[in-house]
Amino acid sequence: MSYARWSLIALCMVVATCLVGCPEETPSLALSAQTHHFGLSEESWSFTLWNAGGQKLFFEIDVDQPWLDVSPASGSSEGVTDVQTITVTLDRDAKAADTYYAATLTIESSGGNASVEVTTAPDYLTEAFDENDFDLAFTRLLFTPTDSPDFYEASRSLVDDFGTDPAGGTDLASFFQQGDPIWAAPIQGWSLPFYGHDYDSFYIGSDGYLSFAAPSQGESGFGLSDHFAVPRISGLFRNLAPQDGGAVSLKQEADRIAVTYEDVPEAGVTSANNFQIEMFFNGDIALTYLGIDSRNAIVGLSDGEALYYPAEFVETDFSAYNTATLKTRLAPPAP
């Protein structure tokens, strides 16, 4: 029998077999993306999924964080041309209650399972008051280290005095005359934890900040780019002038170092600003504000890296922390 005849017979057998018993191609889940990072102004994002195989594919999507929503959460695709668009929506208000800014979308389907990892910018714990809107007088901000990407969790309380009594501290006026900022170090070998690093020295700036690296040569601005340029604690980052009045003092106690600015004016302005920066040896940081005349300033923390700044920077609203508790405390006493 010729080769051509054998080939024809074999082809006929294959066709006959498939007509009566060839298994259908199974569904196969396909996605257009597996990760996404929400930027500064982004509140929704879409990706697509489809069936890259045969038959009909059915899917369901589950989200593991309450600040993220998907629509539709279930559906089907009948093939490569039946593409389903999935919209992911970020609720930034709900996000504020969760310190871990990562979520997973788990997709289960009749054609296999997959996941999409979603992240958002961390809480930078920094607020820029630039519209004469400073609103932290007589409040205390406490930053407690956590194991989240934010490194710290912030809380707010009402106060009428500094956390550390500045009496007996070292007046820094003469040191500022020799140079600004002033280099300082804890005594007795203590180190200061900050954003995952332990520092054995720091700088005190007359302009209302502490930093763990010397500011760049010639730095003269008081904007966000300056705040984020080095590891920094901005108590009231502004062009202050202690040489024109008031006092700045340094005091170390058993569990902390406190730098206090008392009645320090803003340069060229008749004003008085009273605030204190406390660095605890366990890693806590506290910013305490009493009477503040300056209406514009930067307040908060900088790790000196600012991976998403400025494109991804989201400003913190410190006045929104612990709002319910503060309202309860401010309520008039019962008759």
C-alpha positions in Angstrom: 0.0 0.0 0.0 1.4 3.4 -0.9 2.4 6.0 1.7 -0.2 8.4 0.4 -3.0 5.9 0.9 -1.8 5.1 4.5 -1.8 8.9 5.2 -5.3 9.3 3.9 -6.6 6.4 6.0 -4.9 7.7 9.2 -6.4 11.2 8.6 -9.8 9.7 8.2 -9.4 7.7 11.4 -8.4 10.9 13.4 -11.3 12.8 12.0 -13.8 10.0 12.8 -12.4 9.7 16.4 -12.7 13.4 17.0 -16.2 13.5 15.7 -17.3 10.9 18.3 -15.0 11.3 21.2 -12.4 14.2 21.1 -12.5 16.1 24.5 -13.4 19.8 24.4 -10.7 22.3 25.2 -11.0 23.4 28.9 -11.4 27.0 30.0 -8.2 29.0 30.9 -8.2 32.2 32.9 -6.1 35.1 31.5 -5.5 38.6 33.0 -4.2 41.9 31.7 -2.3 42.7 34.9 -1.2 41.1 38.2 -0.1 44.2 40.2 -1.2 47.9 40.5 -0.1 50.8 42.7 -2.6 53.6 43.3 -1.1 57.1 42.8 -1.8 60.4 44.4 -5.0 61.3 42.6 -6.1 57.9 41.5 -9.2 56.4 43.0 -10.2 53.8 40.4 -8.4 51.4 38.1 -9.5 48.7 35.6 -8.0 45.5 34.3 -9.4 42.9 32.0 -9.8 39.1 32.2 -10.9 36.6 29.6 -11.1 32.9 28.7 -8.1 31.9 26.8 -9.3 28.3 26.4 -12.5 26.6 25.4 -16.0 26.1 26.8 -17.3 28.8 29.2 -15.3 30.2 32.0 -17.0 31.3 35.3 -15.1 33.5 37.8 -15.5 35.1 41.3 -13.3 37.8 42.9 -12.6 38.3 46.6 -10.9 41.3 48.2 -9.1 41.0 51.6 -9.3 44.7 52.6 -12.4 46.8 53.4 -10.9 49.9 51.6 -11.0 48.3 48.2 -14.0 47.4 46.1 -14.3 45.5 42.8 -17.1 45.5 40.2 -18.2 43.1 38.9 -17.2 40.6 41.6 -18.3 37.6 39.5 -19.1 36.8 35.9 -18.2 34.7 32.9 -16.3 34.7 29.6 -17.0 32.5 26.6 -13.7 33.0 24.8 -10.8 35.3 23.8 -13.2 37.9 22.3 -15.5 38.0 25.4 -13.3 40.3 27.5 -14.6 41.3 30.9 -13.5 44.7 32.4 -13.0 44.7 36.2 -13.0 48.1 38.0 -11.2 48.4 41.3 -12.1 51.4 43.5 -10.1 52.8 46.4 -11.9 54.4 49.3 -9.2 56.7 50.8 -11.3 57.6 53.8 -11.7 53.9 54.8 -8.0 53.4 54.1 -7.1 55.8 56.9 -8.3 53.2 59.4 -5.9 50.6 58.1 -2.2 51.0 58.5 -1.2 48.4 56.0 -1.6 49.6 52.5 -1.6 46.4 50.5 -4.5 44.3 49.3 -5.0 41.1 47.3 -7.7 40.4 44.8 -8.2 36.6 44.6 -9.8 35.3 41.4 -11.2 31.8 41.5 -12.5 30.4 38.2 -13.4 27.3 36.3 -10.2 27.8 34.3 -7.7 28.2 37.2 -7.0 30.7 39.9 -5.0 34.0 40.0 -4.4 37.0 42.1 -3.8 40.8 41.7 -1.7 42.6 44.2 -2.8 46.2 44.9 -0.8 48.8 46.9 -1.3 52.5 47.8 1.1 55.2 49.0 1.9 54.8 52.8 0.9 57.4 55.3 3.7 59.9 55.1 2.8 61.4 58.5 3.4 64.9 57.1 1.0 67.8 56.8 1.8 71.0 55.0 0.0 74.0 56.4 0.2 76.5 53.5 -3.1 78.4 53.6 -2.9 80.0 57.0 -4.6 77.0 58.4 -2.4 75.6 61.2 -4.8 73.9 63.6 -2.7 71.9 66.1 -2.4 74.4 68.9 -2.7 72.7 72.4 -2.5 69.2 70.9 0.0 66.5 71.2 0.9 64.1 68.3 2.3 60.7 69.4 4.0 58.5 66.8 4.4 54.9 67.9 6.6 52.5 65.9 4.7 49.6 64.1 5.7 46.9 61.7 3.6 48.4 58.9 5.0 50.1 55.8 4.3 53.4 57.5 6.7 52.6 60.4 4.6 54.7 62.8 1.0 54.9 64.0 -0.1 58.4 65.0 -2.5 59.5 67.7 -3.6 62.9 68.9 -4.7 64.3 72.3 -5.5 67.6 73.9 -2.9 69.2 76.2 -2.2 72.3 78.1 1.4 71.8 78.9 4.6 70.2 77.5 5.2 66.5 78.0 8.7 67.3 79.4 9.3 70.2 81.7 12.0 72.3 79.9 13.2 73.8 83.2 16.8 72.8 83.8 17.5 72.2 80.2 20.5 73.5 78.2 19.9 76.9 76.5 21.0 76.6 72.9 21.2 80.3 72.1 25.0 80.5 72.3 25.4 77.3 70.2 23.2 78.7 67.4 25.6 81.7 67.3 28.4 79.2 66.4 26.4 77.3 63.7 23.0 76.2 62.7 22.0 73.4 62.9 23.6 72.2 66.1 25.1 68.7 66.3 24.1 66.8 69.5 24.2 63.3 70.9 22.5 61.5 73.8 24.6 60.9 76.8 25.3 57.5 78.4 25.4 55.8 75.0 21.7 55.9 74.2 20.6 55.6 70.6 17.6 57.1 68.9 15.5 54.7 66.7 14.0 56.4 63.6 12.4 54.7 60.6 14.2 51.4 61.3 17.7 52.9 61.9 19.4 53.6 65.2 21.2 57.0 65.4 23.7 58.0 68.0 23.6 61.7 67.1 21.2 64.3 65.6 21.0 67.9 64.5 18.8 70.7 66.1 17.7 73.3 63.7 16.6 76.8 64.8 13.9 76.5 62.2 11.8 74.1 64.2 13.2 70.7 63.3 15.5 67.8 64.3 17.3 65.8 61.7 19.6 62.8 61.5 21.7 64.1 58.7 23.1 67.5 58.1 20.9 69.5 55.6 22.3 70.0 52.2 24.8 72.8 51.8 23.0 76.0 51.0 19.5 74.6 51.8 17.3 77.6 52.5 13.8 76.4 51.6 11.0 75.3 53.9 8.9 73.3 51.4 8.1 69.6 51.2 11.1 68.8 49.1 13.3 70.3 51.9 11.4 68.4 54.6 11.9 65.1 52.7 15.5 65.7 51.8 16.9 64.1 54.9 15.6 62.0 57.8 13.8 64.7 59.8 11.3 65.5 62.5 9.6 68.7 61.6 8.0 70.2 64.7 7.2 73.5 63.1 9.4 73.7 60.0 9.3 77.4 59.2 11.7 80.3 59.0 12.0 80.8 62.8 14.3 83.3 64.5 15.2 82.4 68.1 18.0 85.0 67.9 15.2 87.6 67.8 13.5 86.3 70.9 12.3 83.3 72.9 14.4 80.3 73.7 15.4 76.9 72.5 16.5 74.3 75.0 17.7 70.7 75.1 17.0 68.3 78.0 17.7 64.6 78.4 15.7 62.5 80.9 15.9 58.8 81.7 13.7 57.7 78.8 13.8 60.6 76.3 15.4 63.7 74.8 13.3 66.9 74.5 13.9 70.0 72.5 11.6 72.8 73.4 11.0 76.0 71.5 9.5 78.7 73.8 8.1 82.0 72.5 10.2 81.7 69.3 9.1 84.2 66.7 8.9 83.8 62.9 11.6 85.8 61.1 10.5 89.3 60.5 7.2 88.8 62.2 6.1 89.7 65.7 4.9 86.3 66.9 5.5 83.6 69.5 5.5 79.9 68.9 5.6 77.3 71.7 6.2 73.6 70.8 8.3 70.6 71.9 9.8 67.6 70.1 10.4 64.5 72.2 12.4 61.5 71.0 12.0 58.5 73.3 14.7 55.8 73.5 12.0 53.1 72.8 11.3 54.7 69.4 8.2 56.8 70.2 8.2 60.4 69.0 5.9 63.2 70.4 5.2 66.7 69.0 3.5 69.0 71.5 2.0 72.3 70.6 0.8 75.1 72.9 0.3 78.6 71.7 1.3 78.9 68.0 1.1 82.2 66.1 2.6 81.0 62.8 -0.2 79.9 60.5 1.9 78.2 57.9 4.5 75.4 58.5 5.3 71.8 57.8 4.7 69.3 60.5 5.6 65.6 60.5 8.2 62.9 59.8 10.5 62.2 56.9 12.5 59.0 56.4 14.9 60.9 54.0 14.0 58.5 51.2 10.5 59.5 50.1 10.2 56.7 47.5 7.0 58.2 46.0 7.6 61.9 46.6 6.4 64.1 45.0 4.4 62.2 42.5 2.8 59.9 45.0 2.7 62.1 48.1 -0.6 62.2 50.0 -0.8 64.8 52.8 -1.8 63.7 56.3 -4.6 65.4 58.1 -3.4 65.3 61.7 -6.5 67.1 62.9 -8.6 64.0 61.8 -6.9 61.7 64.2 -8.8 60.6 67.3 -11.6 63.1 66.4 -14.4 61.2 68.2 -12.3 61.0 71.4 -11.5 64.7 71.3 -15.1 65.7 70.8 -16.0 63.7 73.8 -13.4 65.4 75.9 -14.4 68.8 74.7 -18.1 68.3 75.5 -19.3 70.3 78.5 -19.7 68.4 81.8 -23.1 67.0 82.6 -25.1 69.2 85.0 
